[in-house]
Amino acid sequence: MSRAAERKEHPLSMRLPEADIAVIDRAAALRGRSRTDFVRDAAVRAAEDVLMETLPIRMSPAGFKAFMAAVSGPATPVPEMTKLFQRAAPWETTALSREVGTGSRQGNGSKQKGGTDKRG
């Protein structure tokens, strides 16, 4: 007989308050995932974040010199980002402002610092 295959998965058990389970289940359902898949992915992402925050970045002296030259030089505009920042935000468009009835940022004195409420 062949030797039994080594187990590749290891169980993890946790005790959680009912409220936490409800939140996890709701979020998992919104993602179309099982509770186990959702919790596993969230835990692995959180662990990777911690590791990335604490792992040292190693590079050669030449690599470090090139890195410092790149970050110390003048900034270069990215055309796509420039275009994005020139576009009005959805809540700043005239059509949406009329729909909602709030007016633009400039025309709505009640929302601005030091403005007065003109509704009476």
C-alpha contacts under 8 A as a table, 3 or more apart, distances in Angstrom:
res1	aa1	res2	aa2	distance
7	R	10	H	7.46
16	L	20	D	6.28
16	L	21	I	6.60
17	P	20	D	5.38
17	P	21	I	6.54
18	E	21	I	5.10
18	E	22	A	6.19
19	A	22	A	5.06
19	A	23	V	6.37
20	D	23	V	5.19
20	D	24	I	6.18
21	I	24	I	5.05
21	I	25	D	5.94
22	A	25	D	5.12
22	A	26	R	6.09
23	V	26	R	5.17
23	V	27	A	6.22
24	I	27	A	5.21
24	I	28	A	5.98
24	I	35	R	6.83
24	I	38	F	7.77
24	I	39	V	7.58
25	D	28	A	5.03
25	D	29	A	6.01
25	D	34	S	7.91
25	D	35	R	5.89
26	R	29	A	5.17
26	R	30	L	6.32
27	A	30	L	5.09
27	A	31	R	6.42
28	A	31	R	5.14
28	A	32	G	6.05
28	A	33	R	5.03
28	A	34	S	6.01
28	A	35	R	5.80
28	A	38	F	5.59
29	A	32	G	4.81
29	A	33	R	5.92
29	A	34	S	7.18
30	L	33	R	7.74
33	R	37	D	6.14
33	R	38	F	5.98
34	S	37	D	5.23
34	S	38	F	6.06
35	R	38	F	5.13
35	R	39	V	6.04
36	T	39	V	5.30
36	T	40	R	5.94
37	D	40	R	5.16
37	D	41	D	6.05
38	F	41	D	5.34
38	F	42	A	6.15
39	V	42	A	5.09
39	V	43	A	5.97
40	R	43	A	5.18
40	R	44	V	6.09
41	D	44	V	5.18
41	D	45	R	6.07
42	A	45	R	5.18
42	A	46	A	6.14
43	A	46	A	5.12
43	A	47	A	6.11
44	V	47	A	5.03
44	V	48	E	6.09
45	R	48	E	5.09
45	R	49	D	6.18
46	A	49	D	5.10
46	A	50	V	6.40
47	A	50	V	5.21
47	A	51	L	6.24
48	E	51	L	5.03
48	E	52	M	6.03
49	D	52	M	5.14
49	D	53	E	6.22
50	V	53	E	5.15
50	V	54	T	6.39
51	L	54	T	5.24
51	L	55	L	5.83
52	M	55	L	5.48
59	M	62	A	7.98
59	M	63	G	5.71
59	M	64	F	6.10
60	S	63	G	4.97
60	S	64	F	6.13
61	P	64	F	5.06
61	P	65	K	6.15
62	A	65	K	5.06
62	A	66	A	6.27
63	G	66	A	5.12
63	G	67	F	6.10
64	F	67	F	4.94
64	F	68	M	6.09
65	K	68	M	5.20
65	K	69	A	6.19
66	A	69	A	5.08
66	A	70	A	6.23
67	F	70	A	5.14
67	F	71	V	6.35
68	M	71	V	5.28
68	M	72	S	5.76
69	A	72	S	5.18
69	A	73	G	5.96
70	A	73	G	5.61
77	P	81	M	7.69
77	P	82	T	6.97
78	V	81	M	5.37
78	V	82	T	6.20
79	P	82	T	5.06
79	P	83	K	6.15
80	E	83	K	5.19
80	E	84	L	6.17
81	M	84	L	4.96
81	M	85	F	6.21
82	T	85	F	5.34
82	T	86	Q	6.34
83	K	86	Q	5.21
83	K	87	R	6.54
84	L	87	R	5.42
85	F	88	A	7.72
88	A	92	E	5.92
88	A	93	T	6.44
89	A	92	E	5.19
89	A	93	T	6.79
90	P	93	T	5.65
90	P	96	L	7.35
91	W	96	L	6.38
91	W	97	S	6.84
92	E	96	L	7.37
92	E	97	S	6.80
92	E	104	S	6.08
92	E	105	R	7.03
93	T	96	L	5.56
93	T	97	S	6.20
93	T	104	S	7.56
94	T	97	S	5.01
94	T	98	R	6.21
94	T	103	G	7.49
94	T	104	S	6.90
95	A	98	R	5.34
95	A	99	E	6.27
96	L	99	E	4.94
96	L	100	V	6.12
97	S	100	V	5.25
97	S	101	G	5.66
97	S	102	T	5.53
97	S	103	G	4.91
97	S	104	S	6.17
98	R	101	G	4.84
98	R	102	T	6.86
98	R	103	G	6.26
100	V	103	G	7.94
102	T	108	N	6.84
103	G	107	G	5.95
103	G	108	N	5.77
104	S	107	G	5.16
104	S	108	N	6.06
105	R	108	N	5.54
105	R	111	K	7.63
105	R	112	Q	7.61
106	Q	109	G	7.23
108	N	111	K	5.83
108	N	112	Q	6.92
109	G	112	Q	5.29
109	G	115	G	4.57
109	G	116	T	5.74
109	G	117	D	6.52
109	G	118	K	7.43
110	S	115	G	5.12
110	S	116	T	5.04
110	S	117	D	4.43
110	S	118	K	6.96
111	K	115	G	6.70
112	Q	115	G	5.13
117	D	120	G	6.90
